[in-house]
Every structure is written in C-alpha cells, then in structure tokens.
C-alpha cells in the first residue's frame, strides 16, 4: 500500500474512505475475466474487514502480472512469500 493510500485509512475504524475504496476497486480491474470476478468478490466480501498488514499483502499480490496471480490463486504455483498464504486462502474462497 502506498503511503498516500495508507493515510486515507483510519486504523480505528472498519469504515474506509470511499475514494480509497474506489482506487482499490479500479486496481482490481484486470485483463482476465476470471481474475476480475474473484477480485471483485473479494473486495466486497473480505477487504473492509482486513487489517493494515493484510491489506499490504493484498497490495503486493495486485502488483503481480495477471497470469502469475491467477496461477497462485488457483494453486498452479506456490506463493513467492509465505506471509501471502492467508490472503491467498481468502481469495480462493471468493
């Protein structure tokens, strides 16, 4: 998560700034339809309840190329970092 985006989060409240959420949704728009669907569901179902560290991990995952991210979500490849496994598990459920 970038420092400007982190400033929009209120760590004391589960409510996120609407402009911040719009940027997160925009960042989740991908070239693979399947990935669009999974990420969209994830943002609606899980993202608002995540803590800061989990959001940082999600941001790391969004930095991945589409096909690589899809392969990790579907289990064809292992995540590069063990700390990504919890968030990846949630993505697999979405």
Backbone as a ProteinNet text record, in pm:
[ID]
protein_1_A
[PRIMARY]
XXXXXXXXXXXXXXXXXXXXXXXXXXXXXXXXXXXXXXXXXXXXXXXXXXXXXXXXXXXXXXXXXXXXXXXXXXXXXXXXXXXXXXXXXXXXXX
[TERTIARY]
84.7	0	89.7	58.3	137.2	106.3	202.7	184.4	65.7	39.1	-76	-207	-210	-330.3	-345	-235.2	-240	-294.3	-269.7	-318.3	-470.6	-533.5	-679.3	-748.3	-672.6	-728.9	-733.1	-840	-848.1	-832.9	-718.1	-696	-790.9	-857.2	-950.2	-1089.8	-1115.1	-1249.7	-1246.9	-1346.6	-1352.7	-1402.8	-1448.5	-1501.3	-1384.1	-1380.1	-1273.3	-1323.3	-1233.7	-1265	-1318.4	-1432.5	-1489.1	-1394.2	-1318.3	-1223.8	-1114	-1069.5	-969.7	-1025.6	-1146.9	-1208.8	-1227	-1259.9	-1273.8	-1140.3	-1030.5	-898.3	-863	-898.4	-871.5	-952	-1079	-1161.6	-1103.3	-1059.4	-1000.7	-874.3	-795	-671.2	-698.6	-816.7	-853.8	-906.6	-928.4	-973.7	-857.4	-877.3	-768	-808.5	-710.9	-734.5	-801.9	-790.9	-855.2	-991.6	-1095.8	-1230.7	-1241.6	-1183.3	-1190	-1127.9	-1017.8	-949.4	-1032.8	-1094.8	-1187	-1296.9	-1354.1	-1464.5	-1417.3	-1307.3	-1255.3	-1216.8	-1143.7	-1100.5	-1218.3	-1316.5	-1435.7	-1512.2	-1530.2	-1597.4	-1517.8	-1387.6	-1300.2	-1311.3	-1309.3	-1318.2	-1449.3	-1556.2	-1686.5	-1699.9	-1650.7	-1672.4	-1569.8	-1443.2	-1339.1	-1258.4	-1234	-1141	-1174.6	-1299.4	-1327.6	-1291.1	-1291.1	-1261.1	-1113.6	-1032.3	-890.7	-816.1	-708.6	-624.8	-519.9	-441.8	-344.4	-243.4	-191	-91.1	-148.8	-271.6	-336.6	-359.4	-392.4	-410	-277.9	-169.2	-36.6	-6.2	-37.7	-16.5	-102.4	-228.3	-315.9	-257.9	-205.6	-143.6	-24.1	54.2	166.9	116.4	8.4	-46.9	-95.8	-154.5	-202.6	-89	32.1	148.1	191.4	140.9	178.4	109.9	174.5	108.1	-15.4	-112.9	-240.2	-225	-150.7	-140.8	-70	29.7	100.3	9.2	-65.5	-158.9	-266.1	-318.8	-421.9	-366.7	-244	-182.8	-164.7	-131.6	-115.6	-251.9	-352.7	-487.5	-543.7	-522.5	-577.5	-492.3	-376.1	-291.4	-195.4	-186.9	-92.1	51.7	68.1	200	189	300.8	307	333.6	283.9	313.6	463.3	511.6	653.6	691.8	595.7	623.6	519.1	564.6	474.5	371.4	406.5	312.5	190.9	193.5	80.7	-26	1.6	-88	-226.9	-235.8	-366.9	-456.3	-403.5	-482	-514.4	-421.6	-448	-558.7	-561	-668.8	-804.1	-811.8	-936.9	-973.3	-872.4	-900.2	-955.5	-903.9	-952.2	-1097.1	-1140	-1278	-1375.4	-1323.7	-1409.5	-1472.7
-115.8	0	122.6	216.9	338.4	429.1	513.3	598	692.3	741.8	831	755.9	629.2	548.8	510.3	480.7	442.6	556.6	679.7	794.7	804.1	746	751.2	649.3	555.7	454.2	505.8	477.5	507.8	375.2	348	216.6	188.6	288.7	268.9	233	242.2	222.3	126.1	37.7	-50.8	21.3	145.4	220	281.7	258.6	310.1	429.3	518.4	633.7	586.7	639.7	595.5	616.3	724.5	748.3	641.2	602.4	496.6	364.5	330.9	206.4	207.6	321.6	330.6	302.4	352.6	325	176.5	114.9	-28.2	-107.7	-73.7	-143.6	-126.4	-6.2	20.3	-62.9	-73.8	-150.9	-300.6	-345.1	-486.5	-520.5	-422.6	-449.4	-507.3	-626.3	-696.4	-738.8	-792.5	-839.1	-974.9	-1054.2	-1185.7	-1174.3	-1214.5	-1205.5	-1280.8	-1398.8	-1478.6	-1404.1	-1338.3	-1261.9	-1141.2	-1074.4	-963.8	-1008.6	-1122.9	-1174.4	-1205.9	-1279.2	-1317.1	-1193.4	-1101.8	-982.3	-893.8	-882.8	-803.7	-860.3	-991.2	-1055.6	-1036.5	-1051	-1037.3	-897.5	-796.8	-658.5	-635.8	-689.7	-671	-753	-876.5	-967.9	-954.4	-935.9	-951.1	-823.8	-742.9	-631.4	-535.1	-493.5	-396.3	-444.7	-573.9	-625.6	-660.4	-642	-675.3	-568.7	-611.1	-513.6	-458.6	-364.5	-295.6	-392.1	-484	-578.3	-667	-710	-792.9	-713	-585.2	-500.1	-478.8	-471	-458.2	-583.6	-700	-826.1	-828.4	-788.3	-784.4	-691.3	-577.4	-482.7	-546.8	-625.6	-698	-792.7	-862.1	-956.2	-883.6	-766	-689.7	-639.8	-635.8	-596.8	-707.2	-827.8	-941.2	-931.8	-984.2	-993.1	-1083.4	-1058.2	-1130.4	-1281.8	-1335	-1481.3	-1542.3	-1473.4	-1523.6	-1521.8	-1412.6	-1403.2	-1511.2	-1531.1	-1634.1	-1773	-1800.8	-1930.9	-1952.4	-1847.7	-1859.5	-1878.8	-1805.8	-1819.5	-1958.9	-2011.2	-2142.8	-2258.7	-2227.8	-2332.6	-2395.4	-2343.3	-2397.7	-2364.8	-2253.6	-2212.8	-2180.5	-2192.5	-2155.7	-2005.5	-1943	-1800.7	-1779.7	-1665	-1633.3	-1615.2	-1570.1	-1542.3	-1610.6	-1672.2	-1745.1	-1653.5	-1526.7	-1435.1	-1402.5	-1443.9	-1418.7	-1528.1	-1635.7	-1751.9	-1725.6	-1648.8	-1622.7	-1546.8	-1439.9	-1360.2	-1441.7	-1522.2	-1608.7	-1709.4	-1761	-1851.3	-1784.4	-1659.6	-1584.1	-1558.7	-1530.9	-1510.9	-1638.5	-1751.9	-1879.4	-1904.8	-1851.2	-1868.4	-1775.9	-1667.8	-1565.6	-1614.2
0	0	0	-79.7	-87.3	29.9	67.9	186.1	171.6	51.6	32.5	52.1	11.8	31.9	178.2	244.1	384.6	469.4	429.9	506.1	502.9	402.4	391.9	482	533.2	620.4	763.7	831.1	973.3	1045.8	1107.1	1168.6	1284.6	1337.7	1448.3	1400.8	1270.6	1218.6	1099.8	1089.7	973.6	849.2	864	750.6	674.7	545.2	461.6	382	352.2	270.8	134.6	89.2	-39.1	-157.6	-156.6	-266.1	-266	-148	-136.5	-190.8	-151.1	-196.9	-348.7	-404.9	-549.8	-618.8	-561.9	-618.6	-606.4	-495.7	-478.6	-581.9	-597.3	-697.9	-837.9	-870.3	-1002.1	-1020.7	-917.1	-924.4	-943.8	-902.7	-915.9	-1055.2	-1138.6	-1275.9	-1354	-1405.7	-1472.4	-1612.3	-1686.9	-1822.4	-1829.8	-1723.9	-1720.3	-1653	-1721.8	-1666.7	-1534.5	-1527	-1405.5	-1287.3	-1312.6	-1208.9	-1168	-1264.6	-1234.4	-1138.5	-1165.5	-1083.7	-942.3	-930.5	-798.6	-718.2	-779	-707.1	-668.3	-756.2	-724.7	-605.9	-604.9	-491.3	-362.6	-373.8	-257.4	-197.4	-281.6	-233.7	-159.3	-208.9	-143.8	-15.5	-17.1	94.3	206.9	174	274.1	302.4	198.9	212.5	326.8	344.3	451.8	591.6	614.9	748.9	768.8	666.9	677.6	756.7	823.8	894.5	797.5	845.9	760.9	698.7	777.3	726.1	616.2	634.3	532.6	404.4	418.6	300.4	227.7	302.2	240.2	158.4	212.1	140.1	13.6	25	-92.3	-198.3	-156.8	-248.3	-318.7	-246	-306.4	-414.9	-384.7	-481.8	-606.3	-589.4	-704.1	-792.7	-739.7	-819.5	-915.8	-895.9	-980.6	-1116.5	-1221.6	-1351.9	-1341.8	-1426.8	-1422	-1422.9	-1517.8	-1528.9	-1408.4	-1356.9	-1238.8	-1116	-1099.7	-987.2	-998	-1116.7	-1135.5	-1103.4	-1146.3	-1117.6	-966.8	-894.1	-749.2	-683.3	-728.3	-670.7	-696	-815.1	-849.3	-799.8	-741.4	-685.7	-783.9	-905.8	-1002.6	-964.9	-891.4	-842.7	-694.8	-625.8	-485	-473.9	-367.7	-349.8	-326.3	-369.6	-354.7	-208.5	-127.7	13.4	101.1	206.5	297	361.7	384.9	450.3	363.1	236.3	146	152.7	221.5	218	275.8	382.5	443.7	346.1	288.5	194.7	70.4	23.7	-91.2	-60.3	59.5	100.1	90	132.4	121.8	-24.6	-107	-248.8	-312	-271.5	-325.8	-287.5	-172.5	-128.4	-199.7	-257.3	-318.8	-447
[MASK]
++++++++++++++++++++++++++++++++++++++++++++++++++++++++++++++++++++++++++++++++++++++++++++++

